[in-house]
Amino acid sequence: MKKNPEKIAHIDLADWADFVILAPATAHLLGRLANGLADDMLTTTLLATTAPVYIAPAMNVHMYAHPAVKNNLLTLEKYGYRFIEPGDGYLACGYVGKGRLEEPEKIIEVIERNETRAQPLKGKTS
């Protein structure tokens, strides 16, 4: 994105998006977002967008089960954020359990199922 001095970058990006995918979403990022903390380009854009935001959490199984993280997820759900549940399996930390970033194909599948935009040329031929 070329810098335009007449536009504020995070607002311009927030307005431009049709939807936002936040993957992987760490416990730290979820906490910042749930509490309205905007201290970098990502969080300022997320707080400024009115587009649907899809969050795909990824973290250690015990972190994902922690009450603070669960509370942040509930808060974000109340705000209208949409979630792509983490998978079960082998985690980067060596643990096995829920917290694995969902596969990219599954993330796209969830978004395609939920994002139904008008397709005025669908079915048309030349």
MDTraj code that builds the backbone (N, CA, C; nanometers):
import mdtraj as md
import numpy as np

residues = "MET LYS LYS ASN PRO GLU LYS ILE ALA HIS ILE ASP LEU ALA ASP TRP ALA ASP PHE VAL ILE LEU ALA PRO ALA THR ALA HIS LEU LEU GLY ARG LEU ALA ASN GLY LEU ALA ASP ASP MET LEU THR THR THR LEU LEU ALA THR THR ALA PRO VAL TYR ILE ALA PRO ALA MET ASN VAL HIS MET TYR ALA HIS PRO ALA VAL LYS ASN ASN LEU LEU THR LEU GLU LYS TYR GLY TYR ARG PHE ILE GLU PRO GLY ASP GLY TYR LEU ALA CYS GLY TYR VAL GLY LYS GLY ARG LEU GLU GLU PRO GLU LYS ILE ILE GLU VAL ILE GLU ARG ASN GLU THR ARG ALA GLN PRO LEU LYS GLY LYS THR SER".split()
xyz = np.array([
    [0.0851, -0.1164, 0.0000],
    [0.0000, 0.0000, 0.0000],
    [0.0898, 0.1228, 0.0000],
    [0.0762, 0.2067, -0.0999],
    [0.1548, 0.3286, -0.1101],
    [0.1033, 0.4305, -0.0100],
    [0.1954, 0.4960, 0.0586],
    [0.1577, 0.5934, 0.1604],
    [0.1004, 0.7183, 0.0953],
    [-0.0190, 0.7550, 0.1389],
    [-0.0858, 0.8752, 0.0909],
    [-0.0956, 0.9720, 0.2086],
    [-0.0317, 1.0884, 0.1990],
    [-0.0319, 1.1812, 0.3124],
    [-0.1699, 1.2367, 0.3479],
    [-0.2658, 1.2185, 0.2593],
    [-0.4010, 1.2676, 0.2865],
    [-0.4867, 1.1660, 0.3614],
    [-0.4345, 1.0453, 0.3801],
    [-0.5116, 0.9405, 0.4463],
    [-0.4373, 0.8890, 0.5685],
    [-0.5134, 0.8466, 0.6662],
    [-0.4568, 0.7827, 0.7842],
    [-0.4563, 0.6331, 0.7553],
    [-0.3373, 0.5727, 0.7570],
    [-0.3185, 0.4367, 0.7061],
    [-0.4110, 0.3335, 0.7692],
    [-0.4210, 0.3308, 0.9015],
    [-0.5024, 0.2258, 0.9637],
    [-0.6513, 0.2461, 0.9391],
    [-0.6943, 0.3696, 0.9259],
    [-0.8363, 0.3962, 0.8954],
    [-0.8654, 0.3591, 0.7502],
    [-0.7757, 0.3958, 0.6598],
    [-0.7932, 0.3627, 0.5193],
    [-0.7997, 0.2115, 0.4998],
    [-0.7090, 0.1395, 0.5641],
    [-0.7077, -0.0066, 0.5542],
    [-0.8345, -0.0660, 0.6161],
    [-0.8761, -0.0152, 0.7301],
    [-0.9979, -0.0644, 0.7970],
    [-1.1212, -0.0434, 0.7092],
    [-1.1275, 0.0682, 0.6404],
    [-1.2410, 0.0972, 0.5523],
    [-1.2369, 0.0142, 0.4245],
    [-1.1184, -0.0208, 0.3792],
    [-1.1001, -0.0920, 0.2536],
    [-1.1399, -0.2386, 0.2629],
    [-1.1261, -0.3000, 0.3802],
    [-1.1447, -0.4442, 0.3951],
    [-1.2900, -0.4872, 0.3772],
    [-1.3111, -0.5967, 0.3048],
    [-1.4426, -0.6604, 0.2962],
    [-1.4637, -0.7492, 0.4182],
    [-1.3565, -0.8123, 0.4650],
    [-1.3541, -0.8885, 0.5901],
    [-1.2081, -0.9007, 0.6310],
    [-1.1874, -0.9369, 0.7559],
    [-1.0520, -0.9481, 0.8106],
    [-1.0352, -1.0880, 0.8688],
    [-0.9195, -1.1490, 0.8427],
    [-0.8847, -1.2780, 0.9015],
    [-0.7669, -1.2545, 0.9955],
    [-0.7853, -1.2896, 1.1193],
    [-0.6797, -1.2767, 1.2189],
    [-0.6313, -1.4168, 1.2540],
    [-0.5222, -1.4594, 1.1894],
    [-0.4722, -1.5955, 1.2086],
    [-0.3203, -1.5960, 1.1957],
    [-0.2502, -1.6426, 1.2935],
    [-0.2986, -1.6939, 1.4214],
    [-0.3247, -1.5799, 1.5195],
    [-0.4210, -1.6000, 1.6048],
    [-0.4529, -1.5033, 1.7093],
    [-0.3990, -1.5558, 1.8415],
    [-0.2993, -1.4902, 1.8941],
    [-0.2376, -1.5324, 2.0196],
    [-0.3216, -1.4872, 2.1389],
    [-0.2935, -1.5445, 2.2543],
    [-0.3617, -1.5030, 2.3775],
    [-0.3373, -1.3546, 2.4036],
    [-0.2163, -1.3091, 2.3796],
    [-0.1820, -1.1690, 2.4010],
    [-0.2643, -1.0769, 2.3114],
    [-0.2725, -1.1116, 2.1847],
    [-0.3484, -1.0299, 2.0914],
    [-0.4976, -1.0295, 2.1259],
    [-0.5514, -1.1441, 2.1638],
    [-0.6925, -1.1515, 2.2033],
    [-0.7197, -1.0610, 2.3236],
    [-0.6290, -1.0613, 2.4197],
    [-0.6447, -0.9767, 2.5375],
    [-0.6403, -0.8294, 2.5033],
    [-0.5471, -0.7915, 2.4175],
    [-0.5393, -0.6506, 2.3764],
    [-0.6668, -0.6083, 2.3048],
    [-0.7130, -0.6898, 2.2132],
    [-0.8319, -0.6568, 2.1359],
    [-0.9566, -0.6529, 2.2239],
    [-0.9709, -0.7481, 2.3126],
    [-1.0882, -0.7533, 2.4009],
    [-1.0951, -0.6321, 2.4933],
    [-0.9800, -0.5745, 2.5237],
    [-0.9754, -0.4601, 2.6141],
    [-0.9594, -0.3268, 2.5418],
    [-0.9717, -0.3285, 2.4100],
    [-0.9674, -0.2054, 2.3328],
    [-0.8317, -0.1385, 2.3267],
    [-0.7258, -0.2154, 2.3446],
    [-0.5907, -0.1591, 2.3397],
    [-0.5445, -0.1529, 2.1951],
    [-0.5086, -0.0345, 2.1512],
    [-0.4684, -0.0138, 2.0128],
    [-0.3336, 0.0570, 2.0122],
    [-0.2264, -0.0226, 2.0082],
    [-0.0936, 0.0356, 2.0164],
    [-0.0034, -0.0007, 1.8988],
    [-0.0616, -0.0556, 1.7937],
    [0.0155, -0.0851, 1.6733],
    [-0.0800, -0.0857, 1.5536],
    [-0.0234, -0.1032, 1.4347],
    [-0.1037, -0.0984, 1.3116],
    [-0.2157, -0.2028, 1.3121],
    [-0.1854, -0.3231, 1.3586],
    [-0.2854, -0.4292, 1.3579],
    [-0.4038, -0.3965, 1.4483],
    [-0.3780, -0.3638, 1.5732],
    [-0.4882, -0.3405, 1.6667],
    [-0.5651, -0.2128, 1.6348],
    [-0.4982, -0.1099, 1.5848],
    [-0.5727, 0.0112, 1.5471],
    [-0.6632, -0.0168, 1.4276],
    [-0.6150, -0.0973, 1.3338],
    [-0.6977, -0.1329, 1.2174],
    [-0.8160, -0.2188, 1.2605],
    [-0.7917, -0.3161, 1.3476],
    [-0.9001, -0.4032, 1.3938],
    [-1.0083, -0.3252, 1.4678],
    [-0.9688, -0.2298, 1.5492],
    [-1.0680, -0.1510, 1.6225],
    [-1.1417, -0.0523, 1.5320],
    [-1.0797, -0.0155, 1.4204],
    [-1.1409, 0.0825, 1.3308],
    [-1.2303, 0.0208, 1.2238],
    [-1.2143, -0.1074, 1.1955],
    [-1.2914, -0.1667, 1.0860],
    [-1.4357, -0.1955, 1.1272],
    [-1.5239, -0.1841, 1.0298],
    [-1.6632, -0.2262, 1.0485],
    [-1.6896, -0.3552, 0.9709],
    [-1.5861, -0.4061, 0.9046],
    [-1.5977, -0.5316, 0.8296],
    [-1.6015, -0.6491, 0.9268],
    [-1.6589, -0.7610, 0.8852],
    [-1.6552, -0.8805, 0.9702],
    [-1.5109, -0.9220, 0.9976],
    [-1.4831, -0.9598, 1.1219],
    [-1.3497, -1.0051, 1.1609],
    [-1.3599, -1.1508, 1.2052],
    [-1.2793, -1.2354, 1.1410],
    [-1.2713, -1.3771, 1.1741],
    [-1.1427, -1.4005, 1.2512],
    [-1.1549, -1.4626, 1.3679],
    [-1.0405, -1.4862, 1.4542],
    [-1.0151, -1.6358, 1.4641],
    [-0.8898, -1.6742, 1.4353],
    [-0.8475, -1.8141, 1.4463],
    [-0.7415, -1.8228, 1.5564],
    [-0.7847, -1.8529, 1.6804],
    [-0.6891, -1.8612, 1.7909],
    [-0.5891, -1.9748, 1.7723],
    [-0.4698, -1.9531, 1.8256],
    [-0.3668, -2.0562, 1.8255],
    [-0.2753, -2.0318, 1.9446],
    [-0.2681, -2.1311, 2.0330],
    [-0.1842, -2.1184, 2.1529],
    [-0.1759, -2.2527, 2.2231],
    [-0.0980, -2.2576, 2.3267],
    [-0.0848, -2.3770, 2.4093],
    [-0.2213, -2.4186, 2.4639],
    [-0.2439, -2.5477, 2.4781],
    [-0.3713, -2.6021, 2.5247],
    [-0.4119, -2.5446, 2.6602],
    [-0.3170, -2.5263, 2.7504],
    [-0.3488, -2.4732, 2.8831],
    [-0.3800, -2.3232, 2.8771],
    [-0.3123, -2.2532, 2.7887],
    [-0.3423, -2.1110, 2.7695],
    [-0.4846, -2.0957, 2.7155],
    [-0.5195, -2.1784, 2.6161],
    [-0.6522, -2.1700, 2.5556],
    [-0.7623, -2.1986, 2.6583],
    [-0.7334, -2.2840, 2.7539],
    [-0.8327, -2.3196, 2.8568],
    [-0.8336, -2.2230, 2.9751],
    [-0.7408, -2.1301, 2.9799],
    [-0.7307, -2.0388, 3.0942],
    [-0.8548, -1.9481, 3.1019],
    [-0.9070, -1.9251, 3.2223],
    [-1.0270, -1.8414, 3.2377],
    [-1.0130, -1.7003, 3.1788],
    [-0.8955, -1.6407, 3.1860],
    [-0.8774, -1.5066, 3.1297],
    [-0.8934, -1.5080, 2.9781],
    [-0.8380, -1.6100, 2.9134],
    [-0.8509, -1.6221, 2.7679],
    [-0.9961, -1.6498, 2.7315],
    [-1.0604, -1.7398, 2.8049],
    [-1.2022, -1.7698, 2.7793],
    [-1.2874, -1.6428, 2.7938],
    [-1.2581, -1.5628, 2.8948],
    [-1.3310, -1.4388, 2.9158],
    [-1.3086, -1.3412, 2.7993],
    [-1.1852, -1.3328, 2.7524],
    [-1.1567, -1.2462, 2.6374],
    [-1.2309, -1.2934, 2.5128],
    [-1.2378, -1.4248, 2.4933],
    [-1.3123, -1.4787, 2.3789],
    [-1.4610, -1.4444, 2.3889],
    [-1.5175, -1.4557, 2.5079],
    [-1.6587, -1.4202, 2.5283],
    [-1.6820, -1.2716, 2.5030],
    [-1.5903, -1.1889, 2.5492],
    [-1.6017, -1.0446, 2.5266],
    [-1.5985, -1.0138, 2.3779],
    [-1.5046, -1.0740, 2.3069],
    [-1.4942, -1.0503, 2.1632],
    [-1.6178, -1.1011, 2.0890],
    [-1.6714, -1.2128, 2.1346],
    [-1.7945, -1.2644, 2.0740],
    [-1.9095, -1.1651, 2.0928],
    [-1.9184, -1.1062, 2.2110],
    [-2.0217, -1.0041, 2.2365],
    [-2.0047, -0.8840, 2.1448],
    [-1.8807, -0.8525, 2.1100],
    [-1.8523, -0.7402, 2.0203],
    [-1.8828, -0.7736, 1.8747],
    [-1.9113, -0.8998, 1.8456],
    [-1.9468, -0.9386, 1.7097],
    [-1.8375, -1.0067, 1.6297],
    [-1.7239, -1.0331, 1.6921],
    [-1.6187, -1.1041, 1.6209],
    [-1.6617, -1.2488, 1.5982],
    [-1.6138, -1.3074, 1.4901],
    [-1.6479, -1.4451, 1.4544],
    [-1.5250, -1.5324, 1.4757],
    [-1.5468, -1.6573, 1.5142],
    [-1.4354, -1.7432, 1.5505],
    [-1.4253, -1.8675, 1.4646],
    [-1.3014, -1.9067, 1.4407],
    [-1.2696, -2.0329, 1.3769],
    [-1.1958, -2.1110, 1.4847],
    [-1.2639, -2.2109, 1.5383],
    [-1.2109, -2.2865, 1.6525],
    [-1.0753, -2.3483, 1.6200],
    [-0.9854, -2.3484, 1.7184],
    [-0.8578, -2.4161, 1.6967],
    [-0.8782, -2.5671, 1.6906],
    [-0.7858, -2.6333, 1.6246],
    [-0.7935, -2.7779, 1.6137],
    [-0.7285, -2.8482, 1.7318],
    [-0.7545, -2.9760, 1.7409],
    [-0.6891, -3.0620, 1.8389],
    [-0.5713, -3.1284, 1.7704],
    [-0.4627, -3.1444, 1.8439],
    [-0.3496, -3.2150, 1.7868],
    [-0.2194, -3.1741, 1.8510],
    [-0.1126, -3.2076, 1.7821],
    [0.0215, -3.1793, 1.8295],
    [0.0470, -3.0298, 1.8166],
    [0.0903, -2.9662, 1.9260],
    [0.1161, -2.8226, 1.9280],
    [0.2665, -2.7954, 1.9189],
    [0.3017, -2.6765, 1.8782],
    [0.4423, -2.6393, 1.8627],
    [0.5214, -2.6563, 1.9917],
    [0.4548, -2.6417, 2.1058],
    [0.5219, -2.6526, 2.2356],
    [0.5475, -2.7972, 2.2768],
    [0.4958, -2.8919, 2.1981],
    [0.5140, -3.0323, 2.2299],
    [0.3938, -3.0960, 2.2979],
    [0.2994, -3.0166, 2.3422],
    [0.1775, -3.0683, 2.4034],
    [0.0834, -3.1171, 2.2936],
    [-0.0150, -3.1939, 2.3340],
    [-0.1197, -3.2382, 2.2432],
    [-0.2516, -3.1934, 2.3028],
    [-0.3353, -3.1302, 2.2222],
    [-0.4649, -3.0835, 2.2701],
    [-0.5198, -2.9729, 2.1835],
    [-0.6237, -2.9069, 2.2321],
    [-0.6895, -2.8002, 2.1576],
    [-0.6067, -2.6724, 2.1690],
    [-0.5835, -2.6105, 2.0559],
    [-0.5053, -2.4884, 2.0538],
    [-0.4281, -2.4721, 1.9242],
    [-0.4325, -2.5755, 1.8424],
    [-0.3608, -2.5755, 1.7149],
    [-0.4340, -2.4863, 1.6144],
    [-0.3593, -2.4016, 1.5443],
    [-0.4192, -2.3188, 1.4406],
    [-0.4902, -2.4080, 1.3395],
    [-0.6141, -2.3747, 1.3098],
    [-0.6899, -2.4530, 1.2132],
    [-0.6208, -2.4466, 1.0775],
    [-0.6358, -2.5513, 1.0002],
    [-0.5728, -2.5575, 0.8682],
    [-0.6267, -2.4449, 0.7788],
    [-0.5399, -2.3867, 0.6935],
    [-0.5826, -2.2757, 0.6071],
    [-0.7057, -2.3082, 0.5225],
    [-0.7138, -2.4312, 0.4729],
    [-0.8296, -2.4695, 0.3907],
    [-0.9596, -2.4613, 0.4709],
    [-0.9541, -2.5002, 0.5961],
    [-1.0719, -2.4957, 0.6833],
    [-1.1089, -2.3510, 0.7147],
    [-1.0090, -2.2664, 0.7361],
    [-1.0343, -2.1243, 0.7617],
    [-1.1077, -2.0630, 0.6430],
    [-1.0581, -2.0898, 0.5233],
    [-1.1215, -2.0367, 0.4016],
    [-1.2619, -2.0933, 0.3851],
    [-1.2795, -2.2211, 0.4149],
    [-1.4111, -2.2849, 0.4057],
    [-1.5130, -2.2145, 0.4964],
    [-1.4742, -2.1858, 0.6185],
    [-1.5634, -2.1169, 0.7135],
    [-1.6007, -1.9793, 0.6608],
    [-1.5045, -1.9077, 0.6089],
    [-1.5311, -1.7723, 0.5584],
    [-1.6205, -1.7777, 0.4354],
    [-1.5923, -1.8680, 0.3436],
    [-1.6764, -1.8810, 0.2235],
    [-1.8201, -1.9158, 0.2598],
    [-1.8379, -1.9975, 0.3625],
    [-1.9712, -2.0372, 0.4056],
    [-2.0474, -1.9185, 0.4655],
    [-1.9745, -1.8259, 0.5278],
    [-2.0386, -1.7144, 0.5974],
    [-2.0457, -1.5849, 0.5187],
    [-1.9576, -1.5678, 0.4236],
    [-1.9545, -1.4438, 0.3464],
    [-2.0274, -1.4641, 0.2142],
    [-2.1483, -1.4169, 0.2081],
    [-2.2271, -1.4282, 0.0851],
    [-2.2476, -1.2886, 0.0292],
    [-2.1650, -1.2553, -0.0668],
    [-2.1771, -1.1264, -0.1319],
    [-2.2528, -1.1449, -0.2626],
    [-2.3148, -1.0375, -0.3065],
    [-2.3848, -1.0411, -0.4338],
    [-2.2857, -1.0733, -0.5448],
    [-2.3246, -1.1612, -0.6344],
    [-2.2435, -1.1978, -0.7490],
    [-2.3249, -1.1716, -0.8748],
    [-2.3311, -1.0447, -0.9180],
    [-2.4207, -1.0077, -1.0285],
    [-2.3889, -1.0756, -1.1610],
    [-2.2680, -1.1250, -1.1798],
    [-2.2320, -1.1889, -1.3074],
    [-2.2378, -1.3412, -1.3009],
    [-2.2710, -1.3968, -1.1845],
    [-2.2771, -1.5414, -1.1708],
    [-2.3824, -1.5992, -1.2641],
    [-2.3426, -1.6993, -1.3425],
    [-2.4355, -1.7640, -1.4352],
    [-2.4474, -1.6938, -1.5689],
    [-2.3865, -1.5786, -1.5824],
    [-2.3937, -1.5045, -1.7096],
    [-2.2880, -1.5585, -1.8053],
    [-2.3215, -1.5581, -1.9305],
    [-2.2254, -1.5958, -2.0357],
    [-2.2177, -1.4826, -2.1352],
    [-2.1131, -1.4893, -2.2173],
    [-2.0927, -1.3784, -2.3134],
    [-2.1884, -1.3778, -2.4250],
])
top = md.Topology()
chain = top.add_chain()
for i, resn in enumerate(residues, 1):
    res = top.add_residue(resn, chain, resSeq=i)
    for name in ("N", "CA", "C"):
        top.add_atom(name, md.element.get_by_symbol(name[0]), res)
traj = md.Trajectory(xyz[None], top)
